[in-house]
Amino acid sequence: MAKDLMCSPGDFVVYPTHGVGKVIEIENQEYSGHKLKLFVIEFDRDRMTLRVPTDKAEVSGLRKLSSKKIIEKALTTLKGRARVKRTMWSRRAQEYEAKINSGDPMAIAEVVRDLHRNTGQPDQSFSERQIYEAALDRLACEVGAVEKTDPERATEKLEGILSASAPAPEPTPEEIAEGEAEAGSGTAAA
């Protein structure tokens, strides 16, 4: 993978369990008599630095940023209809966490889509909200890095897509009565 994942300092990469990071340097270190070549990756949001041996990069799941084409597919996924399974929340929560930690933008987009709540929908539980925010943050970071914008703007873009693809809210009984009264007065005048 070191051959496939040719990174140089300044490149952005994705580590599955931590999201988007920046390669600071590639350093050589010696541990217990073994010489290792390491990617030094900094994750600003988590204030964390990670060292990954270059020969273990593939096994660890380290990859370059997704292409614009893959990000577009993920954004299209957000526009789709939520597919919530009728299983216990604990089982779904584990599946959602696994999708987030996979680092796959398509899988993360599915989690964001499935857990998104619009106005007028029931509120989320605390754990549901935590998983949703983690998925949204992870996806926004990658979208922001690919589109060369900050994660906050990317989050706004994602939320805009989610809101635009939401079904129209059901009319309230008052709105229905008001509409019927207007329709009734319109036919009487004609």
C-alpha positions as CSV (number, residue, x, y, z in Angstrom):
1,M,0.0,0.0,0.0
2,A,2.9,2.3,0.6
3,K,3.3,2.2,-3.2
4,D,-0.4,2.9,-3.7
5,L,-0.7,5.5,-1.0
6,M,2.1,7.9,-2.1
7,C,1.5,10.7,0.3
8,S,3.7,13.7,0.8
9,P,3.7,16.3,3.6
10,G,0.7,18.6,3.2
11,D,-1.6,15.9,1.7
12,F,-4.9,15.2,3.3
13,V,-5.7,11.6,4.1
14,V,-8.6,9.7,5.8
15,Y,-8.0,7.4,8.7
16,P,-11.2,5.4,9.2
17,T,-11.7,5.9,13.0
18,H,-10.6,9.5,13.1
19,G,-11.6,11.0,9.8
20,V,-9.7,13.6,7.7
21,G,-6.1,14.4,8.8
22,K,-3.1,16.1,7.2
23,V,0.2,14.4,6.6
24,I,2.8,16.5,8.4
25,E,5.8,14.5,7.6
26,I,7.2,11.1,6.8
27,E,9.7,10.1,9.4
28,N,12.1,7.3,10.1
29,Q,12.3,5.9,13.6
30,E,13.8,2.9,15.3
31,Y,11.8,0.8,17.7
32,S,13.4,-2.2,19.4
33,G,16.0,-2.4,16.8
34,H,13.5,-2.2,13.9
35,K,13.7,0.7,11.5
36,L,10.2,2.0,10.6
37,K,9.1,4.6,8.1
38,L,6.0,6.4,9.5
39,F,3.3,8.7,8.2
40,V,2.9,11.5,10.8
41,I,-0.8,12.6,10.5
42,E,-2.3,15.5,12.4
43,F,-6.0,15.7,13.2
44,D,-6.7,19.4,14.0
45,R,-10.2,18.8,15.3
46,D,-9.2,16.2,17.8
47,R,-5.9,17.8,18.6
48,M,-4.2,14.5,17.9
49,T,-1.1,13.3,16.1
50,L,-1.0,9.7,14.7
51,R,2.0,7.8,13.5
52,V,1.2,5.0,11.0
53,P,3.9,2.7,9.6
54,T,3.9,3.1,5.9
55,D,3.9,-0.7,5.4
56,K,0.8,-1.0,7.6
57,A,-1.1,1.8,6.0
58,E,-3.4,-0.5,3.9
59,V,-4.2,-2.8,6.9
60,S,-5.0,0.2,9.1
61,G,-7.4,1.5,6.4
62,L,-5.5,4.8,5.7
63,R,-6.5,6.2,2.3
64,K,-6.4,9.3,0.3
65,L,-9.3,11.7,0.1
66,S,-12.3,10.5,-1.9
67,S,-12.6,11.8,-5.5
68,K,-15.2,14.4,-6.3
69,K,-17.2,11.7,-8.1
70,I,-17.5,9.7,-4.9
71,I,-18.4,12.7,-2.9
72,E,-21.1,13.5,-5.4
73,K,-22.5,10.0,-5.0
74,A,-22.5,10.5,-1.2
75,L,-24.4,13.8,-1.6
76,T,-26.9,12.0,-3.9
77,T,-27.3,9.4,-1.2
78,L,-28.3,12.2,1.2
79,K,-31.2,13.1,-1.1
80,G,-32.6,9.6,-1.0
81,R,-35.3,8.3,1.3
82,A,-34.3,7.2,4.8
83,R,-34.1,3.5,5.2
84,V,-34.5,2.8,8.9
85,K,-34.6,-0.9,9.8
86,R,-37.2,-2.1,12.2
87,T,-34.7,-3.6,14.6
88,M,-33.8,-2.7,18.2
89,W,-32.0,0.7,18.5
90,S,-28.9,-1.0,20.1
91,R,-28.4,-3.1,17.0
92,R,-28.9,-0.2,14.7
93,A,-26.6,2.0,16.7
94,Q,-23.8,-0.7,16.4
95,E,-24.4,-0.8,12.6
96,Y,-24.3,3.0,12.4
97,E,-21.1,3.2,14.4
98,A,-19.5,0.5,12.2
99,K,-20.5,2.5,9.1
100,I,-19.0,5.7,10.5
101,N,-15.8,4.0,11.5
102,S,-15.5,2.4,8.1
103,G,-14.4,5.7,6.7
104,D,-16.5,5.1,3.6
105,P,-18.3,8.4,2.6
106,M,-21.2,6.5,1.1
107,A,-21.8,4.5,4.3
108,I,-21.5,7.7,6.4
109,A,-23.9,9.5,4.1
110,E,-26.4,6.7,4.7
111,V,-26.1,7.2,8.5
112,V,-26.6,10.9,8.1
113,R,-29.6,10.4,5.8
114,D,-31.2,7.8,8.1
115,L,-30.8,9.7,11.3
116,H,-31.6,13.2,10.0
117,R,-34.7,14.8,11.6
118,N,-36.6,17.7,10.1
119,T,-38.9,20.1,11.9
120,G,-42.2,18.5,12.7
121,Q,-40.6,15.1,13.2
122,P,-40.2,13.5,16.6
123,D,-37.0,14.5,18.5
124,Q,-34.0,12.2,18.5
125,S,-32.8,10.3,21.6
126,F,-29.5,11.5,23.1
127,S,-27.6,8.5,21.6
128,E,-29.3,8.9,18.2
129,R,-28.3,12.6,18.2
130,Q,-24.7,11.8,19.1
131,I,-24.3,9.3,16.3
132,Y,-26.0,11.7,13.8
133,E,-23.6,14.5,14.8
134,A,-20.5,12.2,14.6
135,A,-21.6,11.0,11.1
136,L,-22.4,14.6,9.9
137,D,-19.1,15.9,11.2
138,R,-17.1,13.1,9.6
139,L,-18.8,13.5,6.3
140,A,-18.5,17.3,6.4
141,C,-14.8,17.1,7.1
142,E,-14.2,15.0,4.0
143,V,-16.6,17.1,1.8
144,G,-14.8,20.2,3.0
145,A,-11.4,18.8,2.3
146,V,-12.4,17.6,-1.2
147,E,-14.1,20.9,-2.1
148,K,-11.3,23.0,-0.4
149,T,-13.6,24.7,2.0
150,D,-14.0,24.6,5.8
151,P,-16.0,21.9,7.6
152,E,-18.6,24.5,8.8
153,R,-19.5,25.5,5.3
154,A,-19.6,21.8,4.3
155,T,-21.9,21.1,7.2
156,E,-24.2,23.9,6.0
157,K,-24.2,22.5,2.5
158,L,-25.1,19.0,3.8
159,E,-27.9,20.3,6.0
160,G,-29.2,22.3,3.1
161,I,-29.3,19.1,1.0
162,L,-31.1,17.2,3.7
163,S,-33.7,19.9,4.3
164,A,-34.3,20.3,0.5
165,S,-34.9,16.6,0.1
166,A,-37.3,16.4,3.1
167,P,-40.9,15.6,2.3
168,A,-43.3,18.5,2.7
169,P,-44.7,18.7,6.3
170,E,-48.2,17.4,6.9
171,P,-50.7,20.3,7.1
172,T,-52.1,21.0,10.6
173,P,-55.9,20.6,11.2
174,E,-56.1,24.4,11.4
175,E,-54.5,24.8,7.9
176,I,-56.8,22.1,6.5
177,A,-59.9,23.9,7.9
178,E,-58.5,27.3,6.6
179,G,-58.0,25.8,3.1
180,E,-61.5,24.4,3.0
181,A,-63.0,27.7,4.1
182,E,-61.1,29.5,1.4
183,A,-62.1,26.9,-1.2
184,G,-65.8,27.1,0.0
185,S,-65.8,30.9,-0.2
186,G,-64.2,30.8,-3.7
187,T,-66.9,28.5,-5.2
188,A,-69.7,30.6,-3.7
189,A,-68.5,33.7,-5.4
190,A,-68.2,32.0,-8.8
